[in-house]
Amino acid sequence: MHELSIALTIVEIAEEEVKKAGLTSVGKIVLEIGNLAGVETEALAFAWQEAVKQTVLEKAEYLVEHTTGSARCLSCNSAFELAFIYDCCPCCGGFRKELLQGKEIRIKSLEIL
């Protein structure tokens, strides 16, 4: 379950940021997770409950925003949405593509109290 390691890494980052700010806790955290990142959001939410116990995130409001994958076809140069990493270009049917977004896992915002 790599979702637990993701949650623990986010806790570490939040604790560093709270320490830098000289404050004591987080009121709200917003995560941005791409649909191609391979993260099960339900598993992350479950792991989150355990990972944040007795940390600066214990009482924080937890929100996840999902981003849609997108790519640019290397054959016809068209940009398109990507639901799955192996989807082909809807314009030419080609499979060679440059991924533009969708694999990100990032802290979008952190409200420090």
C-alpha distances in whole Angstrom, upper triangle without the diagonal:
4,5,6,8,9,11,12,14,15,17,18,20,21,22,24,26,27,28,30,32,33,32,29,27,25,27,25,22,21,18,19,16,18,17,17,14,11,10,9,12,12,8,9,12,11,9,12,14,13,13,16,18,21,21,23,21,21,24,23,23,20,20,18,21,20,22,23,23,26,28,31,33,34,37,38,37,36,33,31,28,25,23,21,21,23,26,29,32,34,37,37,35,33,30,30,29,28,25,26,24,20,18,18,16,18,20,23,25,25,27,28,31
4,5,5,6,9,10,11,13,14,16,17,19,20,21,23,25,26,27,29,31,29,28,25,23,25,23,20,19,16,17,14,16,16,15,12,10,8,9,11,12,9,9,12,12,9,12,15,14,12,16,18,21,20,21,19,20,23,22,22,19,19,17,19,18,20,21,21,24,25,29,30,32,35,36,34,34,31,29,26,23,21,20,19,22,25,28,30,32,35,36,33,32,28,28,27,26,23,24,21,18,15,15,13,15,17,20,22,22,25,26,29
4,5,5,6,9,10,11,12,14,15,16,18,20,21,22,24,26,27,29,27,25,22,21,22,19,16,16,13,14,12,14,14,14,11,10,7,7,8,9,6,5,9,9,7,8,12,11,10,13,16,19,18,19,16,17,20,18,18,15,15,13,16,15,18,19,20,23,25,29,31,32,35,36,35,33,30,28,25,23,21,20,20,23,25,28,30,32,35,36,34,33,29,29,27,26,23,23,20,17,14,14,11,13,15,18,19,19,22,23,26
4,5,5,6,9,10,11,12,14,15,17,19,20,21,23,25,26,27,26,23,21,19,21,19,17,17,15,16,15,17,18,18,15,13,10,11,11,11,8,7,9,9,5,7,10,9,7,11,13,16,15,17,15,15,18,17,18,15,16,15,18,18,21,23,23,27,29,32,34,36,39,40,38,37,34,32,29,26,24,23,23,26,29,32,34,36,39,40,37,36,33,33,31,29,26,26,23,20,18,17,14,15,16,19,20,19,22,23,25
4,5,5,6,9,10,11,12,14,15,17,19,20,21,23,25,26,25,23,21,20,22,20,17,17,15,16,15,17,18,18,14,13,11,13,13,14,11,9,12,12,9,10,13,11,9,12,14,17,15,17,15,17,20,19,20,17,18,17,19,19,21,23,23,26,28,31,33,34,37,39,37,36,33,31,29,26,25,24,23,26,28,32,34,36,39,39,37,35,32,32,30,28,25,25,22,20,17,16,12,14,15,18,20,19,22,22,25
4,5,5,6,9,10,11,12,14,16,17,18,20,21,23,25,23,22,20,18,20,17,14,14,11,13,11,14,15,15,12,11,9,11,11,13,11,8,11,12,9,9,13,12,10,12,15,17,15,16,14,16,18,17,17,14,15,13,16,16,17,20,20,23,25,28,31,32,35,36,34,33,30,28,26,23,22,21,21,24,26,30,31,33,36,37,35,33,30,30,27,25,22,22,19,17,14,12,9,10,11,15,16,16,19,20,23
4,5,5,6,9,10,11,12,14,15,16,18,20,21,23,21,19,16,15,17,15,12,13,11,13,12,16,17,18,14,14,11,12,11,12,10,7,9,10,7,6,9,9,6,8,11,14,12,13,11,12,15,13,14,11,13,12,15,16,18,21,22,25,27,31,33,35,38,39,37,36,32,31,28,26,24,24,24,27,29,32,34,35,38,39,38,36,33,33,30,28,25,25,21,19,16,14,11,11,11,14,15,14,17,18,20
4,5,5,6,9,10,11,13,14,15,17,19,20,21,20,18,16,15,18,16,14,15,14,16,16,19,21,21,17,17,14,15,15,16,13,10,12,12,9,8,11,9,6,8,11,12,10,12,11,12,16,15,16,14,16,16,19,20,22,25,25,28,30,33,36,37,40,41,39,38,35,34,31,29,28,27,26,30,32,35,37,38,41,42,40,39,35,35,33,30,27,27,24,22,19,17,13,13,13,17,17,15,18,18,20
4,5,5,6,9,10,11,13,14,15,17,19,20,20,18,16,15,18,17,14,15,12,14,14,17,20,19,16,16,14,16,16,17,15,12,14,15,12,11,14,13,9,11,14,15,12,13,12,14,17,16,17,15,16,16,18,19,20,23,23,26,28,31,33,34,38,39,37,36,33,32,29,27,27,26,25,28,31,33,35,37,39,40,39,37,34,33,30,28,25,24,21,20,17,15,11,11,11,15,15,14,17,17,20
4,5,5,6,9,10,11,12,14,15,17,18,17,16,14,12,15,13,10,11,9,12,13,16,18,19,15,16,14,16,14,16,15,11,12,14,12,9,13,13,9,9,13,14,11,11,9,12,15,13,14,12,13,13,15,17,18,21,22,25,27,30,33,34,38,39,36,35,32,30,28,26,26,25,25,29,30,33,34,36,39,40,38,37,34,33,30,28,24,24,20,19,16,14,10,9,8,11,12,11,14,14,17
4,5,5,6,9,10,10,12,14,15,16,15,13,11,10,13,13,10,13,12,15,16,19,22,23,19,20,17,18,16,18,16,13,13,14,12,9,11,11,7,7,10,11,7,8,7,10,12,11,13,12,14,15,18,20,22,25,26,29,31,34,37,38,42,42,40,39,35,34,31,30,29,29,29,32,34,37,38,40,42,44,42,41,38,37,34,32,28,27,24,22,20,17,14,12,11,14,13,11,14,13,15
4,5,5,6,9,10,11,12,14,15,15,14,13,12,16,15,13,15,14,17,18,21,24,24,20,21,19,20,19,21,19,16,17,18,15,13,15,14,10,10,13,12,9,9,10,13,16,14,17,15,18,18,20,22,24,27,27,30,32,35,37,38,42,43,40,39,36,35,33,31,31,30,30,33,35,38,39,41,43,45,43,41,38,37,34,32,29,28,25,24,21,18,15,13,12,15,15,13,15,14,17
4,5,5,6,9,10,11,12,14,14,14,13,12,15,14,11,13,12,15,16,19,22,23,19,21,18,21,19,21,20,16,17,19,16,14,17,16,13,12,15,15,11,10,11,14,16,14,16,15,16,16,18,20,21,25,25,27,29,32,35,36,40,41,37,37,34,33,31,30,29,29,28,32,34,36,37,39,41,43,41,40,37,35,32,29,26,25,23,22,19,16,13,11,9,12,12,10,13,12,15
4,5,5,6,9,10,11,12,11,11,9,8,11,11,9,11,12,15,17,20,23,24,21,22,20,21,19,21,20,16,17,18,16,13,15,15,12,10,13,13,9,7,7,11,13,11,13,12,14,15,18,20,22,25,26,29,31,34,37,38,42,42,39,38,35,34,32,31,30,31,30,34,35,38,39,40,43,44,43,42,39,38,35,32,28,27,24,23,21,18,14,12,9,12,10,8,10,9,12
4,5,5,6,9,10,11,10,9,8,9,13,13,12,15,15,19,20,24,27,27,24,25,22,24,22,23,22,19,19,20,17,15,16,16,12,10,13,11,8,6,8,11,13,12,15,15,18,19,21,24,25,29,30,32,34,37,40,41,45,46,43,42,38,38,35,34,34,34,33,37,39,41,42,44,46,48,46,45,42,41,38,35,32,30,28,26,24,21,18,15,13,16,14,11,12,10,12
4,6,5,6,9,10,11,11,11,11,15,15,14,16,17,19,21,24,27,28,24,26,24,26,24,26,24,21,21,23,20,18,19,19,15,14,16,15,11,10,12,15,17,15,18,18,20,21,23,25,26,29,30,32,34,36,40,40,44,45,42,41,38,37,35,34,34,34,33,37,39,41,42,44,46,47,46,44,41,40,37,34,31,30,27,26,24,21,18,15,13,16,14,12,13,11,14
4,5,5,6,9,9,10,10,10,13,13,12,14,15,18,20,23,27,27,24,26,24,26,24,26,25,21,21,24,21,18,20,20,17,15,17,16,13,10,11,15,16,14,17,16,18,19,21,23,24,28,29,31,33,35,39,40,43,44,40,40,36,36,34,33,33,34,33,37,38,41,41,43,45,46,45,44,41,40,36,33,30,28,26,25,24,20,17,14,12,13,11,9,10,8,11
4,5,5,6,6,6,7,7,11,12,12,15,17,20,22,26,29,30,27,28,26,27,25,26,26,22,22,23,21,18,19,20,17,14,16,14,11,8,10,13,14,12,15,16,18,20,22,25,26,30,31,34,36,38,42,43,47,47,44,43,39,39,36,36,36,36,36,40,41,43,44,45,47,49,48,47,44,43,40,36,33,31,29,28,27,23,20,17,14,15,13,9,9,6,8
4,5,5,6,7,9,11,14,16,16,19,20,23,25,28,31,32,29,30,28,30,28,29,28,24,24,26,23,21,22,21,18,16,17,15,12,10,13,15,17,16,19,20,22,23,26,28,29,33,34,36,38,41,44,45,48,49,46,45,42,41,39,39,38,39,38,42,43,46,46,48,50,51,50,49,46,45,42,38,35,34,31,31,29,25,22,19,17,18,16,13,13,10,11
4,5,8,10,12,13,16,17,17,19,20,22,25,28,31,32,29,31,29,31,29,31,30,26,26,28,26,23,24,24,21,19,21,19,15,13,15,18,19,18,21,21,23,24,26,28,29,32,33,35,37,39,42,43,47,47,44,44,40,40,38,38,38,39,38,41,43,45,45,47,49,50,50,48,45,43,40,37,34,32,30,30,28,25,22,19,16,18,15,13,13,10,12
4,5,9,10,11,14,15,15,18,20,22,25,28,32,33,30,32,30,31,29,31,30,27,26,28,26,23,24,25,22,19,21,19,16,12,15,18,18,16,19,20,22,23,25,28,29,32,34,35,37,40,43,44,48,48,45,44,40,40,38,38,39,39,39,43,43,46,46,47,49,51,50,49,46,45,41,38,35,33,31,31,29,26,23,20,17,17,14,12,11,8,9
4,7,10,12,15,17,18,21,22,25,28,31,35,36,33,34,32,33,31,32,32,28,28,29,27,24,25,25,22,19,20,18,15,12,15,18,18,17,20,22,24,26,28,31,32,36,37,39,41,43,47,48,51,52,48,48,44,44,42,42,41,42,42,45,47,49,49,51,53,54,54,52,49,48,45,41,39,36,34,34,32,29,26,23,19,21,18,14,13,10,9
4,6,9,11,14,15,19,21,24,27,30,33,35,32,33,30,31,29,30,30,26,25,27,25,22,22,23,20,17,18,16,13,10,12,15,14,14,17,19,21,24,26,29,31,34,36,38,40,43,47,48,51,51,48,47,44,43,41,41,40,41,41,45,46,48,48,50,52,54,53,52,49,48,45,41,38,36,33,33,32,28,25,22,18,19,16,13,11,7,6
4,7,10,13,14,18,20,24,26,30,32,34,31,32,29,30,27,28,27,24,23,24,23,19,19,19,17,14,15,12,10,7,10,11,11,12,15,17,20,23,25,28,30,34,36,38,41,44,47,48,52,52,49,48,44,43,41,40,40,40,40,44,45,48,48,50,52,54,53,52,49,48,45,42,39,37,34,33,31,28,25,22,18,20,17,13,11,8,6
4,7,9,11,15,17,20,23,27,29,31,28,29,26,26,24,24,24,21,19,21,20,16,16,17,15,11,12,11,8,4,7,8,8,8,11,13,16,19,22,25,27,31,33,35,38,41,44,46,49,49,46,45,41,40,38,37,36,37,37,41,42,45,45,47,49,51,50,49,46,45,42,39,36,34,31,30,29,25,22,19,16,17,14,10,9,6,5
4,6,7,11,13,17,20,23,26,28,25,26,23,24,21,22,22,18,17,19,18,14,15,16,14,11,13,12,9,6,6,8,7,5,8,10,13,16,18,21,24,27,29,32,35,38,41,43,46,46,43,42,38,37,34,34,33,34,34,38,39,42,42,43,46,48,47,46,43,42,39,36,33,31,28,27,26,22,19,16,13,14,11,7,6,4,5
4,7,10,14,17,20,23,26,28,26,27,24,24,21,21,22,19,17,19,19,15,15,18,16,13,14,14,12,9,8,9,7,4,6,9,11,15,17,21,23,27,29,32,35,38,41,43,47,46,43,42,38,37,34,34,33,34,35,38,39,42,42,43,45,47,46,46,43,43,40,37,34,32,28,27,26,23,20,17,14,14,11,8,5,6,6
4,7,10,13,16,20,22,25,22,24,21,21,18,19,20,16,15,18,17,14,14,17,16,13,15,16,13,11,8,10,8,5,4,6,8,11,13,17,19,23,25,28,31,34,38,40,43,43,40,38,34,33,30,30,29,30,31,35,35,38,38,39,41,44,43,42,40,39,36,34,30,28,25,23,23,20,17,14,11,11,8,6,5,7,9
4,7,10,13,16,19,21,19,20,17,18,15,17,17,14,13,16,15,12,14,16,14,12,15,16,13,11,8,11,10,7,6,5,6,9,11,14,16,20,22,25,28,31,34,37,40,40,37,35,31,30,27,27,26,27,28,31,32,35,35,36,38,41,40,39,36,36,33,30,27,25,21,20,19,16,13,11,7,8,6,5,6,9,11
4,7,10,13,16,18,16,18,15,16,13,15,17,13,13,16,16,13,15,18,16,14,18,19,17,14,12,14,14,10,8,6,5,6,7,11,13,16,19,21,25,28,31,33,36,36,33,31,28,26,23,23,22,24,25,28,29,31,32,32,35,37,36,35,33,33,30,27,23,21,18,16,16,13,11,9,6,5,5,7,9,12,15
4,6,10,13,15,13,15,12,13,11,14,14,11,11,15,14,12,15,17,15,14,18,20,17,16,13,15,16,12,11,8,6,5,6,8,10,14,16,19,22,25,28,30,33,33,31,29,25,24,21,20,20,21,21,25,25,28,29,30,32,34,33,32,30,30,26,24,20,19,15,13,13,10,7,6,5,5,7,9,12,15,18
4,7,10,12,10,13,11,13,11,14,15,12,13,17,17,15,18,20,18,18,22,24,21,19,17,19,19,16,14,11,9,6,5,6,7,11,12,15,18,21,25,27,30,30,27,25,21,20,17,17,16,18,18,22,22,25,25,26,29,31,30,29,26,26,23,21,17,15,11,10,10,7,6,5,6,6,9,12,15,18,21
4,7,8,7,9,8,10,9,12,13,11,12,16,15,14,18,20,18,19,22,25,22,21,18,21,21,18,17,13,11,7,6,5,6,9,10,13,16,20,23,25,28,28,26,24,20,19,16,14,14,14,15,19,19,22,23,24,27,29,27,26,24,24,21,19,15,14,10,8,7,6,5,7,9,9,13,15,18,21,24
4,5,5,8,8,11,10,14,15,13,15,18,18,18,21,23,21,22,26,28,26,25,22,24,25,22,20,17,14,10,8,6,5,6,7,10,13,16,19,21,24,25,22,21,17,15,12,11,10,11,11,15,16,18,19,20,23,25,23,23,20,20,17,15,12,11,7,4,5,5,7,9,12,12,16,18,22,24,28
4,6,7,8,9,10,13,14,14,16,18,19,19,22,24,23,24,27,30,28,27,24,26,27,24,22,18,15,12,10,7,6,6,6,10,13,17,19,21,24,24,22,20,17,14,11,9,7,8,9,13,13,16,17,18,22,23,21,21,19,19,17,16,12,12,9,5,7,8,10,13,15,15,19,21,24,27,30
4,6,8,10,12,15,16,15,18,20,20,20,23,25,23,25,28,31,29,29,26,28,29,26,25,21,18,15,13,10,9,8,6,9,11,15,17,19,22,22,21,19,16,14,11,8,8,7,7,10,11,15,16,18,21,22,20,19,16,16,14,13,10,11,8,5,5,8,10,13,17,17,21,23,27,29,32
4,6,9,10,14,13,12,15,18,17,17,21,22,20,22,25,28,26,26,23,25,26,24,22,19,17,13,13,10,10,10,9,12,14,18,20,21,24,25,23,22,19,17,15,12,11,10,10,13,15,18,20,22,24,25,23,22,19,19,17,15,12,13,10,6,4,6,7,11,14,15,19,21,24,26,30
4,7,9,12,11,11,14,16,15,16,20,21,19,22,25,28,26,26,23,25,27,24,23,19,18,14,15,12,12,13,12,15,17,20,22,24,26,27,26,25,22,20,17,14,12,10,10,13,15,19,21,23,26,27,24,23,20,20,19,18,15,16,13,10,8,10,10,13,16,18,21,23,26,28,31
4,6,9,8,7,11,12,12,13,16,17,16,18,21,24,23,23,20,21,23,21,20,16,15,11,12,11,12,13,13,17,19,23,25,27,29,30,29,27,24,22,19,16,14,13,14,17,18,22,24,25,29,30,27,26,23,24,22,21,17,18,15,11,9,10,9,12,14,16,19,20,23,25,28
4,6,5,6,9,10,11,12,15,16,16,18,21,24,23,24,20,21,22,21,19,15,14,12,13,11,14,15,15,19,22,25,27,29,32,33,31,29,26,24,20,17,15,14,16,18,20,23,26,27,30,31,29,28,25,26,24,24,20,21,18,14,13,13,12,15,16,18,20,22,24,26,29
4,5,5,6,9,10,10,13,15,15,16,19,22,21,21,18,18,19,17,16,12,11,8,10,9,13,14,16,20,22,26,28,31,33,34,32,30,27,24,20,18,16,16,18,21,22,25,27,28,31,33,30,30,28,28,26,25,21,21,18,14,14,13,11,13,14,16,18,19,21,23,26
4,5,5,6,9,10,11,13,14,16,18,21,21,22,18,18,19,18,16,13,12,11,13,13,16,18,19,23,26,30,32,34,36,37,35,33,30,27,23,21,19,19,21,23,24,28,30,30,34,35,33,33,30,31,29,29,25,25,21,18,17,17,15,17,17,19,20,21,23,25,27
4,5,5,6,8,10,11,12,14,16,20,20,21,18,18,19,18,17,14,14,13,15,15,18,19,20,24,27,30,32,34,37,38,36,35,31,29,25,23,20,20,21,23,25,29,31,32,35,36,34,34,31,31,30,29,25,26,22,19,17,17,14,17,17,20,21,21,24,25,27
4,5,5,6,9,10,10,12,14,18,17,18,14,15,17,15,15,11,11,10,13,13,16,18,19,23,26,29,32,34,36,37,35,34,30,28,24,22,20,20,21,24,25,29,31,32,35,36,34,34,31,31,29,28,24,24,20,17,16,15,12,13,14,16,17,18,20,22,24
4,6,5,7,9,10,11,13,17,16,17,13,13,14,13,12,9,10,9,13,14,17,20,21,25,28,32,34,36,39,40,37,36,32,30,26,24,22,22,24,27,28,31,33,34,37,39,37,36,33,34,32,30,27,26,23,19,18,17,14,15,15,17,17,17,19,21,22
4,5,6,7,9,11,12,16,16,18,14,14,15,15,15,12,13,13,17,17,21,23,24,28,31,34,37,39,41,42,40,38,35,33,29,27,24,24,25,28,30,33,35,36,40,41,39,38,35,36,34,33,29,29,26,22,21,20,17,18,18,20,21,20,22,23,24
4,5,6,6,9,11,14,14,16,13,13,15,15,15,12,14,14,17,18,21,23,24,28,30,34,36,38,41,42,40,39,35,33,29,27,25,25,25,28,30,34,36,37,40,41,39,38,35,35,33,32,28,28,25,22,20,19,15,17,16,19,20,19,21,22,23
4,5,5,6,9,12,11,13,10,9,12,11,12,9,11,12,15,17,20,23,24,28,30,34,36,38,41,42,40,38,35,33,29,28,26,26,26,30,31,34,36,37,40,42,40,39,36,36,34,32,28,28,24,21,20,18,14,15,14,16,17,15,17,18,20
4,6,6,7,11,11,13,10,8,10,11,12,10,13,14,18,20,23,26,27,31,34,37,40,42,45,45,43,42,38,36,32,31,28,29,30,33,34,38,39,40,43,45,43,42,39,40,37,36,32,32,28,25,23,22,18,18,17,19,19,17,18,19,20
4,6,6,9,10,13,11,9,12,13,15,13,16,17,21,22,25,28,29,33,35,39,41,43,46,47,45,43,40,38,34,33,30,30,31,34,35,39,41,42,45,47,44,44,40,41,38,37,33,33,29,27,25,23,19,20,19,21,21,19,20,20,21
4,6,9,8,11,9,9,12,12,14,13,15,16,19,21,24,27,28,31,33,37,39,41,44,45,43,42,38,36,33,31,29,29,29,33,34,38,39,41,44,45,43,42,39,39,36,35,31,31,27,25,23,21,17,17,16,19,19,17,18,18,20
4,6,5,7,5,5,8,9,11,11,14,15,19,21,24,27,29,32,35,38,41,42,46,46,44,42,39,37,34,32,31,31,31,35,36,40,41,42,45,47,45,44,41,41,38,36,32,32,28,26,24,21,18,17,15,18,17,14,15,15,16
4,6,9,8,5,9,11,13,13,17,19,22,25,28,31,32,36,38,42,44,46,49,50,47,46,42,41,37,36,34,34,35,38,39,43,44,46,49,50,48,47,44,44,42,40,36,35,32,29,27,25,21,21,19,21,20,17,18,17,17
4,7,8,6,9,12,15,15,19,21,25,27,30,33,35,38,40,44,47,48,52,52,50,48,45,43,40,39,37,37,37,41,42,46,47,48,51,53,51,50,47,46,44,42,38,37,34,32,30,27,23,22,20,23,21,18,18,16,16
4,5,5,9,10,13,14,17,19,22,25,27,31,32,35,38,41,44,45,49,49,47,46,42,41,38,36,35,35,35,39,40,44,45,46,49,50,49,48,44,44,41,39,35,34,31,29,27,24,21,19,17,19,17,14,15,13,13
4,6,8,8,11,12,16,18,21,24,26,30,31,34,37,40,43,45,48,48,46,44,41,40,37,36,35,35,35,39,40,43,44,45,48,50,48,47,44,44,41,38,35,33,30,28,27,24,20,18,15,17,15,11,11,9,10
4,6,5,8,9,12,14,18,21,23,27,29,32,34,38,41,42,46,46,43,42,38,37,34,33,31,32,32,36,37,40,41,42,45,47,45,44,42,41,38,36,32,31,27,26,24,21,18,16,13,15,13,10,10,10,11
4,6,9,10,14,16,20,22,25,29,31,34,37,40,43,45,48,49,46,44,41,39,36,35,33,34,34,38,39,42,43,44,47,49,47,47,44,44,41,39,35,34,30,28,27,24,20,19,16,18,16,13,13,13,13
4,7,9,13,16,19,22,25,29,31,34,37,41,44,46,49,49,46,45,41,39,36,35,34,35,35,39,40,43,44,45,47,50,48,47,45,45,42,40,36,34,31,29,28,25,22,20,17,18,16,13,12,12,11
4,6,10,13,16,19,22,26,28,31,34,37,41,43,46,46,43,41,37,36,33,32,31,32,33,36,37,40,41,42,44,46,45,44,42,42,39,36,33,31,27,26,25,22,19,17,13,14,12,9,9,9,10
4,7,10,13,17,20,23,26,29,32,36,39,41,44,44,41,39,35,33,30,30,28,30,31,35,35,38,39,39,42,44,43,42,40,40,37,35,31,29,26,24,24,21,18,16,13,13,11,10,9,11,12
4,7,10,13,17,20,23,26,29,32,35,38,41,41,38,36,32,30,27,26,25,26,27,31,31,35,35,36,39,41,39,39,37,37,34,32,28,26,23,20,20,18,14,13,11,11,11,10,11,13,15
4,7,10,13,17,19,22,26,29,32,35,38,37,35,33,29,27,24,23,22,23,25,28,28,31,32,32,35,37,36,36,34,34,31,29,25,23,20,18,18,15,13,12,10,10,10,11,12,15,17
4,6,10,13,16,19,22,26,29,31,34,34,31,29,25,23,20,20,18,20,21,25,25,28,28,29,32,34,33,32,30,30,27,25,22,20,16,14,14,12,10,10,9,9,11,12,14,17,20
4,7,10,13,16,19,23,26,29,31,31,28,26,22,20,17,17,16,18,19,23,22,25,26,26,29,31,30,30,28,28,25,23,19,17,14,12,13,11,10,10,10,9,11,13,16,19,22
4,7,10,13,16,20,23,26,28,28,25,23,19,17,14,13,12,14,16,19,19,22,22,22,25,27,26,26,24,24,21,20,16,15,11,9,10,10,9,11,12,11,14,17,19,22,25
4,7,9,13,16,19,22,25,24,22,19,16,14,11,11,10,13,14,17,17,19,19,20,22,24,23,23,21,22,18,17,13,11,8,6,9,8,10,11,13,12,15,18,21,24,27
4,7,10,14,16,19,22,21,19,16,13,10,7,7,7,10,11,14,13,16,15,16,19,21,20,20,18,19,16,15,11,10,7,5,9,10,12,14,16,15,19,22,25,28,31
4,7,11,13,16,18,18,16,14,11,9,6,5,6,8,8,11,11,13,13,14,17,18,17,17,15,15,12,11,8,7,5,4,7,9,12,15,18,17,21,24,27,30,33
4,7,10,13,15,15,13,11,7,6,4,5,8,10,9,12,10,11,11,12,14,16,15,15,13,13,10,9,6,5,5,6,10,12,15,17,20,19,23,26,29,32,35
4,6,9,12,12,10,8,6,6,6,6,10,11,9,11,10,10,9,11,12,13,13,12,11,10,6,5,4,5,7,9,11,14,17,19,22,22,25,29,32,35,38
4,6,9,9,6,6,4,6,9,10,13,14,12,13,12,10,8,11,11,12,12,11,10,9,5,5,7,7,10,13,15,17,20,22,25,24,28,31,35,37,41
4,5,6,5,5,6,8,11,11,14,14,13,12,11,9,6,9,9,9,9,7,8,6,4,6,9,10,13,15,17,20,23,25,29,28,32,35,38,41,45
4,6,5,8,10,12,14,14,18,17,15,14,13,11,9,13,12,10,11,8,8,6,5,7,10,12,15,18,19,21,25,27,30,30,33,37,40,43,46
4,6,8,11,13,16,16,19,19,17,15,14,11,9,12,10,8,9,7,8,7,8,10,14,15,18,20,22,25,28,30,34,33,37,40,43,46,50
4,6,9,11,15,16,19,19,18,17,15,12,9,10,8,7,9,8,11,10,10,12,14,15,19,21,23,25,29,31,34,33,36,40,43,46,49
4,7,10,13,15,18,19,17,17,15,13,10,11,10,10,12,10,12,10,9,10,12,12,16,18,20,22,26,28,31,30,33,37,40,42,46
4,7,10,12,16,17,16,16,14,11,8,9,7,9,11,11,12,11,10,10,12,12,15,17,19,22,25,27,30,28,32,35,38,41,45
4,7,10,13,15,14,15,13,11,8,9,9,11,13,12,13,12,9,9,10,9,11,13,16,18,22,23,26,24,28,32,34,37,41
4,6,10,12,12,13,10,10,7,7,9,11,12,12,12,13,10,11,10,9,11,12,15,17,21,22,25,24,27,31,34,37,40
4,7,9,10,12,9,10,9,9,12,14,14,14,13,14,11,12,10,9,9,9,13,15,18,20,23,21,25,28,31,34,38
4,6,7,8,6,8,9,10,13,14,13,13,11,13,10,11,9,10,9,8,11,14,17,19,22,22,25,28,31,34,38
4,7,9,7,10,11,12,15,17,15,15,14,15,13,14,12,13,11,9,11,14,16,19,22,22,25,28,31,34,37
4,5,5,9,11,13,16,17,14,14,12,14,12,13,11,13,12,10,11,14,16,20,23,23,27,29,32,35,38
4,6,9,11,13,16,17,14,13,10,11,10,11,9,11,11,9,10,13,16,19,23,23,27,29,33,35,39
4,6,10,12,15,15,11,10,7,9,10,12,11,14,14,13,13,17,20,23,26,27,31,33,37,39,43
4,7,9,12,12,9,9,7,10,10,12,11,14,14,13,15,18,21,24,27,27,31,34,37,40,43
4,6,9,8,5,5,5,8,8,12,12,14,16,15,17,21,24,27,30,30,33,36,40,42,46
4,5,6,5,5,6,8,8,11,12,13,15,16,18,21,24,27,30,29,33,36,39,42,46
4,6,6,8,10,12,12,14,15,16,17,17,20,23,26,29,32,31,34,37,40,43,47
4,6,8,11,12,12,15,16,17,19,20,23,25,29,31,34,33,36,40,42,46,49
4,5,9,11,12,15,17,18,20,21,24,27,30,32,36,35,38,42,45,48,51
4,7,9,11,14,16,18,20,20,22,25,29,31,35,34,38,41,44,47,50
4,6,8,12,14,16,18,19,21,24,27,30,33,33,37,40,43,46,49
4,6,10,11,15,16,17,18,21,24,27,31,31,35,38,41,44,47
4,7,10,13,15,16,17,20,24,26,30,30,34,37,40,43,46
4,6,9,12,13,14,17,21,23,27,26,30,33,37,39,43
4,6,9,12,12,15,18,20,24,24,27,30,34,36,40
4,6,8,9,11,15,17,20,20,24,27,31,33,37
4,7,9,10,14,15,19,18,22,25,28,31,34
4,6,7,11,12,15,15,19,22,25,28,31
4,6,9,11,14,14,18,21,24,27,30
4,7,10,13,14,18,20,24,26,30
4,6,10,11,14,17,20,23,26
4,7,9,12,14,18,20,23
4,6,9,11,15,17,20
4,6,7,11,13,16
4,7,10,13,17
4,7,10,13
4,6,10
4,7
4
